[in-house]
Every structure is written in structure tokens, then in C-alpha cells.
Amino acid sequence: MQRMVSPPFTQYQLDSVYDEMFDSEGNARPHYQALQQRLFELSPAELRQRQQTADIAFLNQGITFTVYGKEEGTERIFPYDLLPRIITSTEWNQIEQGLIQRITALNMFLKDIYHEKHILNDGTLPREMIYTCRHFRREMQGVRVPRDIYTSVVGTDLVRVSNGRFVVLEDNLRVPSGVSYMLANRQVIKNAFPRLFLNYGIRPIDHYGQALLATLRALAPLQRTDPTIVLLTPGVYNSAYFEHTFLARLMGIELVEGRDLLVHNNVVYMRTTAGLRRVDVIYRRIDDDFIDPLAFRSDSVLGVAGLMNAFRAGNVSLANAIGTGIADDKAIYAYVPLFIRYYLDQTPILDNVETYLLLDESQRRYVLENLDKLVVKAVGESGGYGMLIGPHSTAEQREQFRQQILADPRNYIAQPTLAISRAPCFVNGQVEARHVDLRPYILYGETITIVPGGLTRVALKRGSLVVNSSQGGGSKDTWVLYDELQK
Amino acid sequence: MLSRVADSLYWMSRYLERAEHTARLLDVHLNQMLDQTPGSANHRWERLLSSLRTSLPTGSIYDAYILTHALTFDLANTASIVSCIGAARENARQVREQISSEMWEQLNRLFLHVKRTDQATFWTTEPHEFFQVVKQGAHLFQGITDATMSHGEGWQFIQVGRAIERAGATAALLDVHFTDFLTRHPTETVDYLAWVGLLKSCTAYEAYCKVYTADIRPECIAEFLLLNAEFPRSVRFAVGVIHTALQAIASTTGRNAGRAERLVGRLHAALDYDQVEEIMDGSMHSYMENIQRQCSQIHTALHQIYISYPIDSSLLA
């Protein structure tokens, strides 16, 4: 392990893990040099003061999330790190191309699964992978969706591994969250480092709201020329409620709850004081399970009775469609590179993380023998829940997972523990290295739009690999630079 | 505007008005206890409880500590001050993005204050101070609402909620007091302080004196609290507010307020033209009861037209 000498970097850890800012020699990479220069100029007190100003900005705007399982309605500020994460134009172009390729293939896969099923019929994908998946929805069988787009709002999780390449960790095709933090982070950093920001040549992200609205509009049922679009939230107790209000305001659309909507003759209406108003597109932030008590979980009070039938009748569009969770299953994830070859006849631009499928006997044996080295994940979970991180686990936890895997091997996958990249963060008055990931937000409507960058999440605890907000992670702004030529 | 949002704004405002009214009545009541003989205490508690349209909690006795606690802090009592402020805040929380952040902050601050106050501090300092904070908090909220929120449809629902609560509560207050005072044996004089207490329960004492001088006469009090056109806590004034707000709502939504409009218009006209002598010659009690019944009918009609209407009557494009 190597440490650097000049403040504020004296606690900065460099080792075999890829560092976003420094190369293996400890020299700042070219695109980080201006930032480094600024950090040398500022005293720790000045940095701390900027961090405080940023924190207060978040507090005043009420940018919070709710932690489940704690006291009811515990609201917390999403921890924010002052230092930007910087991505070069070349790196971004590759990410962008890779994500476009991936989202295209995944939508073709979803269409295939819910219609002709070529990939199952010709034996490329084992049938049991689909029919054992909790998120497969028979109700979607043969249902045409507008433009054949199933998943139009996606937040793919990427990490950078030791060789400097970005790999895909999860696709998040259901109801990804966090985009409001991406937008808020940008506002805050502009106030913290205005001059630095101006000189860096950073691609803007502020058009996200319009792009999302255009995407939703593109999904409207054909005959509806001036569609009414709403955002459906589970309500104030949902962990992402802040984001729901934020996005609704950003797009100027109505924020509705299930109880505001009703279905009559397979048409969806919202109950307003001026009477019932027809709804054409629903950006829903409620999981499949809870969206229609007649079709799915009958104990759900968040959903809209009859919504599924209105959707099947083509009278209302949902973003994302029902049943996209099948492609989000962590065991199906292992097949995505295959989908890219199968549907597009292309080589995947972004790699997957090597994934062990526990239905396969030899892979399962290997995983059970190496639990202390691997990361085990439940296939249907997200948000960092239902995970075993081998190297950080106790014997008892490993035994518990062993039993669970043996009881239901389809429900788990394993991956090697990744040495995910670290980036400089402002911690305890110092600049220290912390693990980061990247979640770009992809919009698929008339075209595919990815605002440059995304949300960089940080594992703020030293050594921790878990970046989820529910597990003590934070976030920082992400700068994607223009080409030297475009600048 | 979403019906749910209108409903939440309406109830937010209504609950806060109820908390303020209860705080004022209790404040005046506890203050009057100091001046009067203990013998009549039970009777006065009874009057207070009926004015608040509630009754002695089962198994309870007329004890100042117990009853004040029940009406102020008891969360099991949905009409207690803390419960009402909590309910107002909960409604505001559901529509936080529809009200101004200043409104939310004020309501939240008031809620946190009453929640923090415990029985012991309440009695060791001055109950009066606590009630003062509640009353001022409600006034401040109303001021902030008027100053920071667009006076559109949502604001009109806030006006209706407050005015319906106020009209009904004032009518109940007048009913109980006049029935009590006027049915006593002629030899028993109703003391001056009790009448002043009634006026103060509506913050009307000073305003009354400006019109009628300090000459305290029952028919003048009835006229002032019921029929005065300019005093914001008179029943007539409150019904006027409901009437105006309903017309504004009908014009913004393009939906005729129908039955609600007829009900409120009739009540408004009656209060505009009725004579206090006639009211007092007839049955004051049934007159007051009638006002309360009409307020509740207006509420129901409003709800049926704008909030929980049957779907086939309202299919738009």
C-alpha cells in the first residue's frame, strides 16, 4: 500500500485497485489535474466550509430519503460528497454505445419472451430460467406495448474494475431511482466550485426532465394526440417520495396516488375537482406486485383496480411496462451478453461480471466451497438487500446462505468479489479514496437518450463496497467532459 | 386539481381551526375558574364540553387537571388540541408539494412544539402561554398561507375548511351558552363575567365594545356573534366566506356547485336578513341547531360534488 505525502492527500490509499484520479505511479490522470490543483490551493477549512454549504442546501431543499425498518418515516439527508467524479469523453462514448446496445437487446428479449419465444423454442435459453422467475408475468403474454418498448426508464449500475474497464453490475429495468440526486448534486456543485466548473468543459444534464417527458409522450396510445401524463407514487411513506414530487414538478405533470385513479370501461381516469380526467401515460413508481389488486397482490392498497386490463386494452401506457423484472433477474443477467449476440448479432461493448448460476451443479459446488471469496445475491432483490459479501462475512452468515442456496438454488447467484474502483472523497477534513459505482439513466422513447454521466454512488465507510443509500452510501456529482475538439 | 389534494387542504385547514378554537375556549375557561366559586365548577365544565360538542370522558370526573389533559394532550381523544394539530400536519404532509414550504415549516414547527410540551411543564409554566402559542401559531399559519400561496382553487378549499369549522363551532358555542343563561330562574342573575367569557371565547370582546360599548346585553351579543357582517368570527361572516369560496371553486373547475351552492346561499341570505329579536323570541336553540345542521349539509354536498362524486356523472374527455 502506498500513501501520498502532500496534503490534503496524506491519508490517500493507493493499491492494486483502480483509482479514478491517480495512475499506478501516484500521478493524477490528465483529466483530474485541474481538480488536484484546486484542492492544493484550498485549505481544509475552506473545503469543510464548502461541504457545509452543500449540506445545508440539501437540508433546506428537503432532499431526503426514508429508511425502512427504522422508526416510522425516518427521513435522512442523502450524504453528499463534495468532490466530482470525472469521466473522459472517450470513456463516456464507450459507455453510451454499450448501454444503447444493451437496452436495445433487452427490449428485444422482453418482446420475444412475451410473444414468439424464439430464444426458448430454439433452446438458446433454458425454459426453466423464465418460468421459475418470480417476475415473469403471464398476464403480459401476447400484449403489444407502444413501439415495442417495455422498459423506457432504466438506471444501469456500472462499476470499474482493476483493468480500468467498466462492467455492468445490474440493469435495473423496473423502477430505478436516484435521478433526482443526480440533478440536485449538479446544482450544488455549481455553487461550490463555480470557476472550476466553468473551465472544465462539462456536458450538461439539465435537460433530463424534458427528455423524460418526451419519452413518456412518445409512449402514448396512438389515437391520443395530446396525452395526459401522470406520475404514480405509492405515497408519502415511500423511500423515494421526494424524488417523485421532484420529477412531477420538473415535468409539470400531476403526482397521483393509486386512490386518485380509477378504471371505467378499461379507461383510466383521475379524480379531479373538475371531474374525471382521462389518463394516457402513467410513469409508475410502484412495483408490478402492488399496481393492480385485481391482477396481482390483492392485499395492495397502493394500486389501481383494473389498471392491468386497461393496459392490455391499449388504453393506457405504463412506463415501465409490466413484467420487465424478468430481464432484471440476476440469473437472467448472466445471459445478457448472449442476448446481444442473439438479437443484434453484435459483440457486447460492455462486459458482464462473471456470474455463477447455482442451478448448475458444478458451478454450485464451486460456489459453496468458496463462499468466503464470493458475493452471493438473491436474484430478485435490489437495493443491497439479501446479499452475502464473502470476505466480510462471518462463518454463521455463510452457513445461513449455504442452507438457503441448497434449499432454493434458482434464487441465488454468485459473483467474484470485485475490486471496484475508488475515487477521491472529502472525508474527515482529508481527501481519501472510497469505492464508487456509476448509474447512468437511460431513456428509451422515440430515440434512446442518456444524459451524460449519471449518479456516482460512494461507499462512504472506509473499505466498504456497498454503495446503496439504504446501506449508508452517499453520492457525488459526475462530470462527463467534452472532447478536446468540441470544447 | 386532484380531489384528494383538495380534500387534504380542506381538512388541514379545518383541523387547525378546531385546535385553535379549543385552545381559546380552554384558555378563557381556565382563566374564569380563578374568579368563580368552586360550587359552580362542574356546571361550567359541562358547558365547556357541550360547547366543544363533546362529553365527559367515560369514567372521568370534573377535574381541571384530567379534563384539561383530555382536551389538550390526549392522543386517544381525536378532538384534543395535539390530535387536531397532528391531523392538520398529516394532511399537509400528504400534499406538501402543493402548499408553500413556508406553510409546511410553520405547521411542522407548531406540531413539534405542542408535541414536545409535557403535562408537567404545561402546569408549572402557564397553561395560558401554551394556548397562546397554539393560537398565535394558527394565526401565523393563516397569514403565511395568504401571503405565500396562490389564491387559486387550493387556497379556496382552505378557506372553506376553516369557515365551515368556524361557523359550526360558533353556532354550537352560542347555542350552549344562551340555552344555559336564558333558561335559568329569573332570580339567578347571569354574571357579567360569564357573558364576557363568551365574547372572549370568540376574541370578540374588544370588537363588541367598539360597536355596543361595554354595555353587555345578551341580545347584542347574539346579534354580534351571529349576524355581524364585518367581524371575522361571526357566523354570518364565516358563511359569507364559504359562499364566496364556493363560487370561486365552481368557476375555476367549471363544475356547478349545485346543491352546495343552494344550501350556502340560503343560509347566507337568512343570516343577512334575519332579525335578532325574532330569533330570540323564537327558539334560539333550534335556530342554532339548524345552522349546525346546514353547515354539515354543505360539507356533505361539497364532498359529493368535488371529492367523492359518482363516476358516471363526471366522465369528461
Interface residues (C-beta under 8 A of the other chain):
Chain A: G62 G235 V236 T245 A248 R249 E254 L255 V256 E257 R259 D260 L262 H264 Y269 M270 R271 T272 T273 A274 G275 L276 R277 R278
Chain B: M1 L2 S3 R4 A6 R93 Q94 R96 E97 S101 E153 I249 T252 T253 G254 R255 Y306 I307 Y309 I311 D312 S314 L315 L316 A317
